[in-house]
Every structure is written in C-alpha cells, then in structure tokens.
Amino acid sequence: MQKGRIRDWLVVLLLMGALILSFVDRIGLSLLVDPIRADLGISDAQIGLLQGIAFGLFFAVMGLPLGWLADRWSRKGTIMLGVGLWSIATAACGLAVNFPQLLLARIGVGAGEAGLAPASYSIVHDRFPKEQLGRAISLFQVGGVLGAGMALLITGYVYRHFTGGGGAGLPLIAGLKPWQQTFIAIATPGLLFVLLIAMIREPERGAGQPQPGEARGFAAMTAAVRSRIGLYLPLFVGMSGIIMTSYALVSWMPAVLGREFHWATETVGVRYGLVVLTASPVGLLTGGWLADALVRAGVANAHVRVAALAATIGLPFALALAVPHGPVGLLAVVGGIHFAVSMPMGVVPAFLQLSTPQAARAQVSGLYVLFINVVGLGFGPTLVGTLSTGMGADVTSLRLAMGLVVGPAMLVSTAVLVWLAWATRSGPAAKIRLARAHKNHRSGLISKSNSKIFYIVISIFSITNKNQ
C-alpha cells in the first residue's frame, strides 16, 4: 500500500474517532434515563423529547448550514467547531438541575454534532477512488455503531464509578449527582480531540470543482436536487424509517432491559453494549463490502439494492419486537435489527457522494442528514416516550410502544426501498434513470405534490442564503 493511501486511511480512522465520541455524547443519556427521571421528576414523554426532538431537530436542521460552511470554507474547521460545541454542551448536561436546562444543553449537543458527517463525507470522497469509496465511508460510519455500543459500556462503567463515590475527591464536580458527573466525564475527551482534528491536512477539492458560470452554494444544491428528485425523495424516505428504528432502539432499549428484567445500569450497559458492538459493525462492513462488490460487477444501482436488502432483512425482526421475549430472545431480536439497519449506513452516503456534483456534495449530505433525522431521530424516540406515557409507563408499556413505532417504520422503509431498487434496476446509472423518472413524474413514479413538499425545504434555505 502506498504511503499516501495509508495516510488517507489514517484520516478516515481519525474521523471515525470523532464519530465515536459524538455517539458516546449522544447516546449516553439513554443509559441514564431512570436516574434522571428519579432526580428531576420527569416523565418518559419528556425523556423522549430530550432524546428525540430537542437533539434530533437541531441536529438535522443545522446539518444544512454547516454543510454549506464546509463547502464554502474549511471542512476541517467545521469539524473542529462542531466537536468543541457538542463537548461543551454535553458537559452542560451535567450541570443541569431541571428539565429546561437539560433541554437547552441537548439542543447544543445536536447543533454541534450536525457538521461532522457532511464535512467528513466530503473529505473522504476527495481522498478515495469510487471503487473504494463504499468501504472508506463504511469504515467512517463504523464510528457510529462502535460509538453506540461504547456509549453503553463507557457510560455504564463511569456511572458505576461515580455511584461508588469515585467523584468524591474531584474538584468542581464532587457535589454533583452521579449522572451529572457522568456527563461531564464523557464530555472531556472531545475537547482534547479538537487538537487531533487540527492535524488533518485537507485534500484538494475534487475534480468536479464548479466551472465559471456553474451554480455554487445553495443554488448548486437546489439544481442538484431538482435534477435528482426522483432518486433523493424515495431514498430519503426509505432511510428515514431505518433511522427511526435505529434511534428508537438505542434510545429506549436500555430502559426496557432495566425495567423488564431488573438489570442494574452497568449490567444493561455491558450486555446491550456487546450486542451493539457485535451486530452493528458486522452489518455496516457487510453493506460496504457488498456495495463495492456490486459496483465492480457493473450493477448500476448497487447501493440502492443494498439498502433495500437491509430493510428486508430487518423487517421480521422489527415486527417481532412487540412480542414478549426472555432476555436472550429479546437481545437476539435486537441484534438482528442492529445488523440490518447498519448495512446501509455507509453505502447510502457513499452513493450520494458519487451521484452529486462536487459543488453541492456536503450540502446534499447535509440535506440528507436534515431529512432522515427530522423524521427518524426527531420523532422516533419522542413517539416511543409519548406512547409509553400514554399507556401508563409500566413495566411492559415501553417495549410495546417501541414495537408500535419500529414495526411500521421498517414496513414503510422496506416497501419504498424495494420499489426504488426495482425502479433503478437497469440503465447506465441510477441517477440517469431517476432523472428521467422525474421528468415523467405525472405518470405516477413521483407525484407532483410530493416533489413540491421536498422543494419547500430547499427553498427555505435558498431564501435564507440570498438574504445574507
């Protein structure tokens, strides 16, 4: 392997490390649900807001302007800014003494984490040929699944350390509750990681740099979306259900295991964390390997086929979630879901990089993050918490609420992505077929009303840009 290529993979590993940290700070709350509820006197519905809309909405909405910043300014600088912000906000969670303060801190975590993925996708794209891009972005995305599992293990260990009096002699935090001390502890590495990100040397922008007279900024993104609406809209809808399933699971499964089986916080962290650390990376790397193999075989819609296959695999496991299980059975079902929903996490962003003009790649990635996270992350955990509270918030209501959210979400994803794979089954490239489909959308492939809804989001940010 050439020295330059080794350096490229090291950059991916460093970005993966940043993603791991982001997921630890994002998901650590899920293991602290019951201590926070007991201390602050809040409900499952309010916890759902903290894990869903408070974090997810700002995480999604900020992805687009931070994608614009990465396209127009510095991708490395955008990442450094985000890491610093979300680390400070995570520490602020540990200083919160009521629900409004915790809500504001979670908003800060979401806003800070929003810029990492779009800027990282753009950096990785400019360092790898398309034949390796699926594996490179899948390796970066491994940070998410490793972070999800490590968040459970690390948070459980740190919380147990502080409940045993481990923070008694520490300055500034000795008088805080163990869950508050835990937030501050898991936030600290992020501030140090900013220095490591500063060592990355940004690659030159790709060969697809906009030519004189070519659209730039939000205009470039609008043009890219308009020409590919037939691809982006169903792809984003299908992935939204997968994201909803993933975040509903990691946000609430620790509480389900603790309530139904009376496991201690650290026990939940170890057992569920090991399931996530095993199933999710295998699914993610399998998806990247399969997509690259299909690309080498000349399959035009390789990435879409992998996404459709993933949804199909995950559907029966998702439907089984509402059925009562013992501990081993429930963890097996959960492991199957984590494997399936992880498969497309790297290949879909890779496909967006391959099918989008260079001038709009980070922004379209930001739009992707916006769409799937408003729907999936914003509403998934929130719906579960609201339904659980409505059903009495007893021992079994949380798992039933999760089943009512996850089952239909995966059903919609499977239907949409399988249709999309069929619709793009032939032709020199999926984006060409879908561009033609958009021109003929009155024939029924994509309705005019649906495309207008999608354009509203684009128009809002275009107007904002013009007014700056």
C-alpha positions in Angstrom: 0.0 0.0 0.0 1.4 3.4 -1.0 2.3 5.9 1.8 -0.3 8.3 0.6 -3.0 5.7 0.7 -2.0 4.8 4.2 -2.3 8.4 5.2 -5.8 8.5 3.6 -7.0 5.5 5.7 -5.5 7.1 8.9 -7.6 10.2 8.2 -10.7 8.0 7.9 -9.7 6.4 11.3 -9.3 9.8 12.9 -12.7 11.0 11.6 -14.1 7.7 12.8 -12.8 8.5 16.2 -14.6 11.8 16.2 -17.8 10.0 15.2 -17.3 7.6 18.1 -17.1 10.5 20.5 -20.2 12.1 19.1 -22.2 8.9 19.6 -20.9 8.5 23.2 -22.1 12.0 24.0 -25.4 11.5 22.0 -26.4 8.1 23.4 -25.0 8.2 26.9 -28.3 9.8 28.0 -30.2 6.5 27.2 -28.4 4.6 30.0 -29.1 7.4 32.5 -32.9 7.6 31.8 -34.1 6.3 35.1 -31.6 8.1 37.4 -32.5 11.4 35.6 -36.3 10.7 35.9 -35.9 10.0 39.6 -33.8 13.0 40.3 -35.6 15.6 38.2 -39.1 14.1 38.4 -39.7 14.0 34.6 -41.7 11.6 32.5 -40.9 9.2 29.6 -42.5 11.7 27.3 -40.1 14.4 28.4 -37.1 12.0 28.2 -38.4 11.3 24.7 -38.2 15.0 23.9 -34.6 15.1 25.2 -33.5 12.2 23.0 -35.7 13.0 20.1 -36.9 16.5 19.1 -34.5 18.5 21.3 -31.5 16.8 20.0 -32.7 15.5 16.6 -34.4 18.6 15.3 -31.4 20.8 15.8 -29.0 18.1 14.7 -31.0 17.8 11.5 -31.6 21.5 10.8 -28.0 22.6 11.5 -26.7 20.0 9.1 -27.6 22.1 6.0 -25.9 25.4 7.0 -22.9 23.5 8.4 -22.7 21.6 5.1 -22.7 25.0 3.3 -19.9 26.1 5.6 -17.9 23.0 4.8 -18.4 23.6 1.0 -17.5 27.3 1.2 -15.0 27.5 4.0 -12.9 24.7 5.7 -14.1 21.2 6.2 -11.6 20.6 9.0 -12.5 23.9 10.7 -16.2 22.9 10.5 -15.5 19.6 12.3 -13.3 21.3 14.9 -16.0 23.9 15.6 -18.6 21.1 16.0 -16.6 18.9 18.3 -15.9 21.8 20.6 -19.5 22.8 20.7 -21.0 19.4 21.4 -18.4 18.6 24.1 -19.2 21.8 26.0 -22.9 21.1 25.6 -22.5 17.6 26.9 -20.7 18.9 30.0 -23.6 21.4 30.4 -26.0 18.4 30.6 -24.1 17.5 33.8 -24.7 21.0 35.3 -28.4 20.9 34.6 -30.7 20.9 37.6 -34.1 21.0 35.9 -35.8 19.9 32.6 -35.5 23.2 30.7 -31.7 23.4 31.4 -31.2 19.8 30.2 -33.4 20.6 27.1 -31.2 23.5 26.2 -28.0 21.5 26.7 -29.3 18.7 24.5 -30.1 21.3 21.8 -26.4 22.4 21.9 -25.3 18.8 21.6 -27.4 18.3 18.5 -26.3 21.5 16.9 -22.6 20.8 17.4 -22.8 17.2 16.1 -24.6 18.3 12.9 -21.5 19.3 10.9 -19.4 16.2 11.4 -20.9 13.9 8.8 -21.3 16.3 5.9 -17.7 17.6 6.2 -16.3 14.1 6.7 -18.1 12.7 3.7 -16.6 15.4 1.5 -13.1 14.9 2.9 -13.3 11.1 2.4 -14.7 11.5 -1.1 -11.7 13.6 -2.2 -9.2 11.0 -0.9 -10.5 7.8 -2.4 -11.4 6.4 -5.9 -15.1 5.4 -6.3 -14.2 1.7 -6.2 -13.0 2.2 -2.6 -15.4 4.9 -1.5 -18.1 2.5 -0.2 -15.6 0.8 2.1 -14.0 4.1 3.2 -17.2 5.7 4.2 -18.5 2.5 5.8 -15.3 2.5 7.9 -16.0 6.0 8.9 -19.6 5.0 9.7 -18.3 2.2 11.9 -17.5 5.0 14.3 -21.3 5.4 14.8 -22.0 1.8 15.6 -18.9 1.5 17.7 -19.8 4.7 19.4 -23.3 3.5 20.1 -22.0 0.3 21.8 -19.2 2.1 23.5 -21.6 4.7 24.8 -23.4 2.0 26.7 -20.3 0.3 28.0 -18.4 3.5 28.9 -21.4 5.3 30.4 -22.3 2.2 32.5 -18.8 1.9 33.8 -18.4 5.7 34.5 -21.8 5.8 36.2 -20.9 2.8 38.4 -17.6 4.5 39.3 -19.4 7.7 40.5 -22.2 5.9 42.3 -19.5 4.1 44.3 -18.1 7.5 45.4 -15.5 7.8 42.8 -16.1 11.5 42.3 -15.9 12.5 46.0 -12.4 13.9 45.9 -12.7 15.6 42.5 -12.7 19.4 42.4 -15.8 21.2 40.9 -17.9 18.0 40.5 -17.7 16.4 43.9 -21.1 17.8 44.9 -23.0 16.7 41.8 -25.2 13.6 41.4 -23.5 10.6 39.7 -25.5 11.0 36.5 -24.3 14.7 36.3 -20.7 13.7 37.0 -21.0 11.0 34.2 -22.0 13.6 31.6 -19.0 15.8 32.5 -16.6 12.8 32.4 -17.7 11.6 28.9 -17.6 15.2 27.5 -13.9 15.8 28.4 -12.2 13.7 25.7 -14.0 15.7 23.0 -12.2 18.9 23.9 -8.8 17.1 23.6 -9.9 15.6 20.3 -10.1 19.0 18.7 -6.3 19.2 18.7 -6.1 15.9 16.8 -8.6 17.1 14.2 -6.3 20.1 13.6 -3.6 17.8 12.4 -5.7 16.7 9.3 -4.4 18.0 6.0 -7.4 18.8 3.8 -7.3 17.2 0.3 -7.8 19.4 -2.7 -11.4 19.8 -3.8 -12.4 17.1 -6.2 -12.0 17.2 -10.0 -15.7 18.2 -10.2 -15.0 21.8 -9.0 -17.6 24.2 -10.3 -16.6 25.8 -13.6 -17.1 29.5 -14.3 -20.8 30.2 -14.5 -21.7 26.9 -12.8 -24.1 27.2 -9.9 -22.5 27.4 -6.4 -23.6 27.4 -2.8 -27.3 26.8 -2.2 -28.0 27.3 -5.9 -25.8 24.3 -6.7 -27.7 22.2 -4.1 -31.1 23.3 -5.5 -30.0 22.4 -9.0 -28.7 19.0 -7.9 -31.9 18.2 -6.0 -34.2 19.3 -8.8 -32.4 17.1 -11.3 -32.4 14.1 -9.0 -35.7 14.4 -7.1 -36.9 11.0 -8.3 -33.9 9.4 -6.6 -33.5 11.6 -3.5 -37.1 11.7 -2.3 -37.8 7.9 -2.1 -34.2 7.2 -0.9 -34.5 9.7 1.9 -38.0 8.5 2.9 -36.8 4.9 3.0 -33.7 5.7 5.1 -35.8 7.8 7.5 -37.7 4.7 8.6 -34.4 2.9 9.1 -33.0 5.8 11.2 -36.2 5.9 13.2 -35.8 2.2 14.0 -32.2 2.6 15.0 -32.6 5.6 17.3 -35.8 4.3 18.9 -33.8 1.2 19.8 -30.7 2.8 21.2 -32.7 5.5 23.0 -35.0 3.2 24.9 -33.8 -0.4 24.9 -31.6 0.2 27.9 -34.6 1.3 29.9 -36.7 -1.7 28.5 -34.0 -4.1 29.7 -33.7 -2.5 33.1 -37.4 -2.4 33.7 -38.5 -5.8 32.4 -35.5 -7.8 33.7 -34.5 -5.7 36.7 -30.9 -5.3 35.4 -28.6 -2.7 37.0 -27.4 0.2 34.9 -23.9 -1.2 34.4 -25.3 -4.7 33.5 -27.5 -3.2 30.8 -24.6 -1.3 29.5 -22.4 -4.4 29.2 -24.9 -6.8 27.8 -26.7 -4.5 25.4 -23.5 -2.7 24.5 -21.8 -6.0 23.5 -24.8 -6.8 21.2 -24.5 -3.4 19.5 -20.7 -3.7 19.2 -21.0 -7.1 17.6 -24.0 -6.8 15.3 -23.7 -3.2 14.1 -20.1 -3.2 12.8 -20.7 -6.5 11.0 -23.8 -5.2 9.3 -22.1 -1.9 8.4 -19.0 -3.5 6.9 -21.1 -6.2 5.2 -23.1 -3.4 3.5 -20.0 -1.6 2.3 -18.3 -4.8 1.0 -21.4 -5.9 -0.8 -21.9 -2.5 -2.4 -18.3 -2.3 -3.6 -18.6 -5.9 -5.0 -21.8 -5.0 -6.9 -20.1 -1.8 -8.3 -17.2 -3.8 -9.5 -19.7 -6.2 -11.1 -21.2 -3.3 -13.0 -24.5 -3.2 -11.2 -25.9 0.3 -11.8 -28.0 0.6 -8.6 -25.6 -1.3 -6.3 -26.0 1.0 -3.3 -29.8 1.1 -3.6 -30.0 -2.7 -3.8 -28.0 -3.0 -0.6 -30.3 -0.5 1.2 -33.4 -2.5 0.0 -31.9 -5.8 1.1 -31.1 -4.3 4.6 -34.7 -3.2 5.1 -36.0 -6.6 4.0 -33.7 -8.4 6.5 -34.7 -6.1 9.3 -38.4 -6.1 8.8 -39.2 -9.5 10.5 -37.0 -8.7 13.5 -38.7 -5.3 13.9 -42.2 -6.9 13.8 -41.1 -9.4 16.4 -40.1 -6.7 18.9 -43.6 -6.2 20.3 -43.9 -9.9 21.2 -42.8 -10.9 24.7 -39.3 -12.5 24.9 -36.9 -13.6 27.6 -33.6 -11.8 28.0 -31.7 -13.9 25.4 -34.6 -13.8 22.9 -35.0 -10.1 23.1 -31.3 -9.4 22.7 -31.3 -11.8 19.7 -34.1 -9.8 18.1 -32.4 -6.5 18.9 -29.1 -7.9 17.4 -30.9 -8.8 14.2 -32.3 -5.3 13.9 -29.0 -3.6 14.6 -27.3 -5.7 11.9 -29.9 -4.9 9.3 -30.2 -1.1 10.0 -26.4 -0.8 10.0 -25.9 -2.2 6.5 -27.0 0.9 4.5 -25.4 3.5 6.9 -22.2 3.8 4.9 -23.4 2.9 1.3 -26.1 5.5 1.1 -23.9 8.5 2.0 -21.3 7.0 -0.4 -23.9 6.9 -3.2 -24.8 10.5 -2.6 -21.2 11.5 -2.9 -21.0 9.6 -6.2 -24.2 10.9 -7.7 -24.0 14.6 -6.6 -21.9 17.4 -8.3 -18.8 18.4 -6.2 -20.1 21.9 -5.6 -23.1 20.5 -3.7 -21.8 17.3 -2.1 -21.5 18.5 1.5 -24.8 20.4 1.3 -26.7 17.4 -0.2 -25.2 15.3 2.6 -26.5 18.0 5.0 -29.9 17.8 3.4 -29.9 14.0 3.7 -29.0 14.4 7.4 -31.7 17.0 7.8 -34.4 14.9 6.2 -33.7 11.5 7.8 -33.1 12.9 11.2 -36.1 15.2 11.4 -38.2 12.2 10.7 -36.2 9.4 12.2 -34.3 10.9 15.1 -36.6 13.8 15.8 -39.8 11.7 16.1 -38.7 8.1 16.7 -37.6 8.4 20.4 -40.2 11.1 21.1 -43.1 8.9 19.8 -41.9 5.9 21.9 -41.8 8.0 25.1 -45.1 9.6 24.4 -46.8 6.3 23.7 -45.3 4.7 26.8 -46.5 7.6 29.0 -50.0 7.2 27.4 -50.1 3.5 28.1 -49.2 4.1 31.8 -45.4 3.9 31.7 -45.5 0.5 33.4 -43.0 -2.4 33.0 -44.2 -3.6 29.6 -45.5 -0.3 28.1 -42.1 0.9 26.9 -41.4 -2.2 24.8 -44.9 -2.2 23.3 -44.6 1.5 22.5 -41.3 0.7 20.7 -42.9 -2.1 18.7 -45.7 0.2 17.6 -43.1 2.7 16.3 -40.4 0.4 14.9 -42.6 -2.2 13.1 -44.5 0.3 10.9 -41.3 2.3 10.3 -39.5 -0.7 8.9 -42.5 -1.7 6.9 -42.6 1.6 5.1 -38.8 1.6 4.6 -38.9 -1.9 3.0 -41.7 -1.0 0.7 -40.1 2.2 -0.5 -36.6 0.9 -0.9 -37.6 -2.3 -2.6 -39.6 -0.3 -5.1 -36.7 2.1 -5.6 -34.3 -0.9 -6.3 -36.8 -2.2 -8.9 -37.2 1.2 -10.5 -33.5 1.6 -10.9 -32.7 -2.0 -11.9 -31.4 -1.1 -15.4 -29.7 1.8 -17.2 -26.1 3.1 -17.2 -26.6 4.8 -13.8 -29.3 5.0 -11.2 -29.3 8.8 -11.2 -29.9 8.9 -15.0 -32.9 6.6 -14.8 -34.4 8.6 -11.8 -33.8 11.9 -13.6 -35.9 10.6 -16.5 -38.4 9.4 -14.0 -38.7 12.9 -12.6 -39.3 14.4 -16.0 -42.2 12.0 -16.3 -43.4 12.1 -12.7 -47.0 12.7 -13.8 -47.1 9.1 -15.0 -47.0 8.1 -11.4 -43.5 7.4 -10.3 -43.3 10.5 -8.2 -46.3 12.8 -7.7 -46.1 16.5 -8.2 -47.4 17.2 -4.7 -44.7 15.1 -3.1 -41.9 16.8 -5.1 -43.3 20.2 -4.1 -43.1 19.3 -0.5 -39.5 18.4 -0.9 -38.8 21.7 -2.7 -40.1 23.7 0.2 -37.2 22.7 2.4 -34.7 23.7 -0.4 -36.5 27.0 -1.0 -36.3 28.0 2.7 -32.6 27.7 2.8 -32.1 29.3 -0.6 -34.1 32.3 0.5 -32.0 32.4 3.7 -28.8 32.4 1.7 -30.0 35.3 -0.5 -30.8 37.4 2.5 -27.3 37.1 4.0 
